[in-house]
Structures are given as C-alpha cells and as structure tokens.
Amino acid sequence: MKPYLILLGLLFLSFGSYAQNTSDAKIRAIKISLITDKMKLNADQATKFWPVYNQYESEMRVIWKAKGALKNERGMTAEEIIDERQKLDERTVSIKAKYKNEFLNIISAAQLNSLYLAESEFKNILINQLKK
C-alpha cells in the first residue's frame, strides 16, 4: 500500500510539469499495478482479463461523464435530473451484471471480489491525495 501512496504523491507533485494526458497515463498505470497486485492474476488470466476490463471501464466512463455533466445541468428541472441520474444508475447495474459474467469466465469469484475492492481502494487513495 505504501509504494502506491508514494507513487501517487510523486504523481501529484509533478502535475504542473506534464500535460494532462501524461498525468492520466501515470494514474492509469498506478491503477493497473494496484489491480494486478490485488487480484494476483497469472499471465494467461491477465492476457484475457485486461481487454475485457478496458471495455468495461470504457462503458462505465460514459456513465461517469454523463453523471458529471448532470452536476452542471441548468436546462432541466430537479425532477428531470433525478430521473436521469436514476437511469444512469440502472445502466451502471446492467453493465456490472453483464461484465460480472464475462469476468467470471476468465477469473475466479475471489479475484473478481479483489477487483472490486482494489477499485474502491484506488478511488479512496485518489480522493485522499486530492484532499492534501
């Protein structure tokens, strides 16, 4: 855990000297390292897992961006925003259910649980670094 915090600390110190896409690449590399470590993927699993995970993350990113856009939405009523947020939450559940089955064809249930825990841990690390 400490090496990840040190890497994140160095990453955030270097934000000013690199372009956004370079910073995003560094953050992504740290996330991949954390997930790989926590899941204990073997080489065969990793080869099959990462393309599926990348597609999963791509689909989830669309939802995250849509939720972010709702925060600044001025042309909708509060009720419309709530309804749209609920639709996005339903899409999230649907995507997670779809990929759960795909992941379980590649990795064990214990590894999938480790993935979910690693994603949560990574999010918490980022939040804590941003608070500093």
SULLINNOR-V306784 format. One record per run of one state. SS is the DSSP state (h for helix, s for strand, l for the rest). FROM is the first residue (numbers start at 1). LEN is the number of residues. If there is no record, write none. Layout:
# SULLINNOR-V306784
{{SS;FROM;LEN} {SS;FROM;LEN}}
This chain:
# SULLINNOR-V306784
{{l;1;1} {h;2;12} {l;14;1} {h;15;3} {l;18;2} {h;20;20} {l;40;3} {h;43;29} {l;72;6} {h;78;27} {l;105;4} {h;109;23} {l;132;1}}
